[in-house]
């Protein structure tokens, strides 16, 4: 029974990924507002009700790619080694992301990643939905940092810093620079920003 449940879960995840990939391809090709849910269902060869079982809203078809990072800052805090301060732990994690050219840091010049970020940042409904994700992350991070206004303020500051750093890196790349070229500046910016938070 457990093996079949595992197979079913993997099949469901593959279907979800296939639907999301088909949607993102269409959005990048035509623009978010020019693609209907019916268009996506047709390309994915599923019914519209099936699509909505996997993705409750059209925006979720794009932002599911951020799901892997949902609650990430809180996890970093909860999983840090004893003796390491929370902001120092988040700083190390962000720096490691820069070294991996993780798209979430904005330091990735793969054409599809750059186009994906442009889609998210320039489509008002997607940017608004992303803000909701960020507010949820902020609440989870505040809970991991402790209680009261100090934890909430620290969570808001950390996530604002990460957002500004990522957008700055992305902007430099959209201006025509390579991720490799921007990397030293991105590291210096991250060090300065996180040191100010300490």
C-alpha positions as CSV (number, residue, x, y, z in Angstrom):
1,X,0.0,0.0,0.0
2,X,2.8,2.4,0.9
3,X,4.6,1.7,-2.3
4,X,1.6,2.5,-4.5
5,X,1.0,5.7,-2.4
6,X,4.6,6.7,-3.2
7,X,4.1,6.0,-6.9
8,X,0.9,8.0,-6.9
9,X,2.6,10.9,-5.2
10,X,5.5,10.9,-7.7
11,X,3.0,10.8,-10.6
12,X,1.1,13.6,-9.1
13,X,4.3,15.7,-8.7
14,X,5.3,15.0,-12.3
15,X,1.9,16.0,-13.6
16,X,2.1,19.2,-11.6
17,X,5.5,20.0,-12.9
18,X,4.4,19.3,-16.5
19,X,1.4,21.6,-16.2
20,X,3.6,24.3,-14.6
21,X,6.3,24.0,-17.2
22,X,3.7,24.2,-20.1
23,X,2.2,27.3,-18.5
24,X,5.5,29.1,-18.0
25,X,6.5,28.3,-21.6
26,X,3.3,29.9,-22.8
27,X,3.6,32.9,-20.5
28,X,7.2,33.5,-21.6
29,X,6.2,33.2,-25.3
30,X,3.0,35.3,-25.2
31,X,2.9,37.2,-21.9
32,X,0.9,36.3,-18.8
33,X,-2.2,38.3,-19.7
34,X,-2.4,36.9,-23.2
35,X,-2.6,33.3,-22.1
36,X,-5.9,31.8,-20.8
37,X,-6.3,28.9,-18.5
38,X,-8.0,27.1,-21.4
39,X,-4.8,27.6,-23.5
40,X,-2.7,26.0,-20.8
41,X,-5.1,23.1,-20.3
42,X,-5.1,22.4,-24.0
43,X,-1.3,22.4,-24.2
44,X,-1.0,20.2,-21.1
45,X,-3.7,17.9,-22.5
46,X,-5.8,18.1,-19.4
47,X,-9.2,19.5,-18.5
48,X,-9.7,22.9,-16.9
49,X,-11.0,21.4,-13.7
50,X,-8.0,19.1,-13.5
51,X,-5.7,22.1,-13.9
52,X,-7.4,23.9,-11.0
53,X,-7.0,20.8,-8.8
54,X,-3.3,21.3,-9.1
55,X,-3.2,25.1,-9.2
56,X,-6.0,27.1,-7.6
57,X,-5.2,30.3,-9.4
58,X,-3.5,31.3,-12.7
59,X,-0.7,33.1,-10.8
60,X,0.1,29.9,-9.0
61,X,1.1,28.3,-12.3
62,X,4.1,30.7,-12.3
63,X,4.8,31.1,-8.7
64,X,4.9,27.4,-7.9
65,X,8.6,27.7,-8.8
66,X,9.0,29.7,-5.6
67,X,7.4,26.9,-3.5
68,X,10.8,25.3,-2.9
69,X,11.9,28.5,-1.2
70,X,8.8,29.0,0.8
71,X,9.7,29.1,4.5
72,X,13.4,28.8,3.6
73,X,14.7,31.6,5.9
74,X,12.8,30.1,8.9
75,X,14.3,26.7,8.1
76,X,17.8,28.2,8.0
77,X,17.2,29.7,11.5
78,X,15.7,26.5,13.0
79,X,18.5,24.3,11.5
80,X,21.5,26.5,12.3
81,X,24.3,25.2,14.5
82,X,24.3,26.3,18.1
83,X,26.3,29.4,18.8
84,X,25.6,30.9,15.4
85,X,23.5,34.1,15.5
86,X,20.4,34.1,13.3
87,X,21.4,36.9,11.0
88,X,24.9,35.4,10.5
89,X,23.3,32.1,9.6
90,X,21.1,33.8,7.0
91,X,24.1,35.8,5.7
92,X,26.0,32.5,5.1
93,X,23.1,30.9,3.4
94,X,22.6,33.9,1.0
95,X,26.3,33.9,0.2
96,X,26.2,30.2,-0.5
97,X,23.3,30.9,-2.9
98,X,25.4,33.5,-4.7
99,X,28.2,31.1,-5.1
100,X,25.8,28.5,-6.6
101,X,24.2,31.2,-8.8
102,X,20.9,30.3,-7.3
103,X,18.1,32.1,-9.3
104,X,16.5,33.2,-6.0
105,X,19.5,35.5,-5.4
106,X,18.9,37.2,-8.7
107,X,22.5,36.2,-9.7
108,X,21.7,33.9,-12.6
109,X,22.1,34.8,-16.3
110,X,20.5,31.8,-17.9
111,X,18.1,33.4,-20.5
112,X,15.1,31.5,-19.2
113,X,15.8,32.5,-15.6
114,X,16.2,36.2,-16.7
115,X,13.0,36.0,-18.7
116,X,11.1,34.3,-15.9
117,X,12.1,37.0,-13.4
118,X,11.1,39.7,-15.9
119,X,7.7,38.0,-16.2
120,X,7.2,37.9,-12.5
121,X,8.5,41.4,-11.7
122,X,6.7,43.2,-14.6
123,X,3.3,41.5,-14.3
124,X,1.3,43.3,-11.6
125,X,-0.9,40.3,-10.6
126,X,2.2,38.1,-10.3
127,X,4.2,40.8,-8.3
128,X,1.2,41.1,-6.0
129,X,0.9,37.4,-5.5
130,X,4.7,37.2,-4.8
131,X,4.2,39.9,-2.1
132,X,1.7,37.6,-0.4
133,X,4.2,34.7,-0.5
134,X,6.8,37.1,1.0
135,X,4.5,38.1,3.8
136,X,3.9,34.5,4.7
137,X,7.6,34.0,4.8
138,X,8.0,37.0,7.0
139,X,5.5,35.6,9.5
140,X,7.2,32.2,9.5
141,X,10.7,33.8,10.0
142,X,9.4,36.0,12.8
143,X,8.1,32.9,14.6
144,X,11.5,31.2,14.2
145,X,13.3,34.3,15.5
146,X,11.2,34.5,18.7
147,X,8.2,36.5,19.9
148,X,7.1,40.1,19.9
149,X,7.8,43.2,17.8
150,X,11.6,42.7,17.7
151,X,11.2,39.3,16.0
152,X,8.7,40.7,13.5
153,X,10.9,43.8,12.7
154,X,14.0,41.6,12.3
155,X,12.2,39.2,9.9
156,X,10.9,42.1,7.8
157,X,14.4,43.7,7.7
158,X,16.1,40.4,6.7
159,X,13.6,39.6,3.9
160,X,13.7,43.2,2.6
161,X,17.5,43.0,2.4
162,X,17.3,39.7,0.5
163,X,14.7,41.1,-1.9
164,X,16.7,44.3,-2.6
165,X,19.9,42.3,-3.1
166,X,18.2,39.9,-5.5
167,X,16.5,42.6,-7.5
168,X,19.8,44.5,-7.7
169,X,21.6,41.5,-9.1
170,X,18.8,40.7,-11.6
171,X,18.8,44.3,-12.8
172,X,22.6,44.3,-13.4
173,X,22.1,41.1,-15.5
174,X,19.2,42.5,-17.5
175,X,21.5,45.5,-18.2
176,X,23.7,43.0,-20.1
177,X,26.3,41.9,-17.6
178,X,27.1,38.2,-16.9
179,X,26.4,36.6,-13.5
180,X,30.1,35.8,-13.3
181,X,31.0,39.5,-13.7
182,X,28.4,40.6,-11.2
183,X,29.3,38.0,-8.6
184,X,32.1,40.0,-6.7
185,X,29.8,43.0,-6.4
186,X,26.9,40.8,-5.3
187,X,29.0,39.3,-2.6
188,X,30.2,42.7,-1.4
189,X,26.7,44.1,-1.4
190,X,25.5,41.1,0.6
191,X,28.3,41.4,3.1
192,X,27.6,45.1,3.6
193,X,23.8,44.6,3.9
194,X,24.0,41.8,6.4
195,X,26.7,43.5,8.4
196,X,24.3,46.5,8.8
197,X,21.6,44.1,10.1
198,X,23.9,42.6,12.7
